[in-house]
Amino acid sequence: MAMATSTFSPRPASLRPLRAGGKPVGLLPFPRRLACATASGEAPPVEQRDEAEPALAAASNGAAVKSEAPPPPPAPAPVPAFRDARWVNGTWDLAKFDKGSGVDWDAVIDAEARRRRWLEDYPEATNTDEAVVFATSIIPWWAWMKRFHLPEAEKLNA
C-alpha cells in the first residue's frame, strides 16, 4: 500500500521542495500584470482594433443606416419517401407476391431487404399515420433456411 500511495498519489504540499524564498515549487505565484501603470510611470499599452467600420462614416450625422439582412439559408432538399406498389398500409401485400402455387417468400425477403436498405440511406421520422405493422416473423422458417442457411452450408461442405 505504501508503494501505491507514493507512486500514484500527488505529493503533499508539506513534502514538496522549497525554493530559496521558502515557498514550495508547486505553488509559484501567478505573474500579475499591472492595470494602471508600470513601475516607470508609463501607461500600459492599449489594445488597438483594426476593424474597418464603414457604417460609422455614413452615419456620422446621426442618421440611421440600413443594414443588409443576410440571405436566408437554402431550403434542405426534400427526402424522398419509400414507394413500392406492393407496400400497402405499413405491410407487404402478400397477394402481390403470389407466384401461382403460393407466396414467393424469396421475393418478400428481397423486397423487405430493399426497404430496410432504403431506410438506412434515407432515414425518416416515424409517423403514427403510416405505422409499420410488417413483422418478419410472418415469413416461414423454412424460407429463411432455404434463403440463407443452405447456400452457406453448401459453401462450407463444398
Order of alpha helices (4+ residues) and beta strands (2+ residues): alpha-alpha-beta-beta-alpha-alpha-alpha
